[in-house]
Amino acid sequence: DNISIQNQGATCVAQFPYSEGFESGLGLWSQDALDDIDWTRQTGNTSSANTGPGAAYEGRYYMYIEASSPNYPNKTAYLLSPCFNLASLSTPELTFSYHMYGAAMGTLNVQVSLNAGQSWTTLWSLAGDQGDSWMQETVSLSTYSGQTIRLRYYGITGSDFTSDIAVDNISIQNQGATCVAQFPY
């Protein structure tokens, strides 16, 4: 089981590798009330043609931003992680899968906070149509080794409904470690 300690109201993960694929809900992740729209947990297609994935990257479920009216243009959606105590990781890294298919695609940012969400720094950002396939990304968290952080997926919808952004298969582990997230193994 994950060892958790409380830090300013957030559940804190201290055992790694950590992974979340949203198969049984949001897990320790949460919606942020300070944005315009929420992320949606989904299985199968999104509700619009020519945007969004047709299925999860792994398992059955993923999280996405539904960009249909009135959720565009430039509407924000924040998906907040639990806190992560990186004390046990010398070279921590974040890996995740994303899907950004649609002619009017907006922007996906991954941000980090060292002060429980009071301020955020962008670690990774991508804008525009990336084609109709899941991509995988790895972001080094080595700068934050030994510290306690929170992460945030910050999506911004594009100019029309063809800007559904999806994420799945999120993990944090030491660089070079292999995390099995698909079962049976």
Secondary structure as UniProt FT lines:
FT   STRAND          4..7
FT   TURN            8..9
FT   STRAND          10..13
FT   STRAND          18..20
FT   TURN            23..24
FT   TURN            27..28
FT   STRAND          30..31
FT   TURN            33..34
FT   STRAND          40..43
FT   TURN            49..50
FT   STRAND          61..65
FT   TURN            69..70
FT   STRAND          76..85
FT   HELIX           86..88
FT   STRAND          92..100
FT   TURN            103..104
FT   STRAND          107..113
FT   TURN            116..117
FT   STRAND          121..127
FT   STRAND          135..140
FT   HELIX           142..144
FT   TURN            145..146
FT   STRAND          148..156
FT   STRAND          165..174
FT   TURN            175..176
//
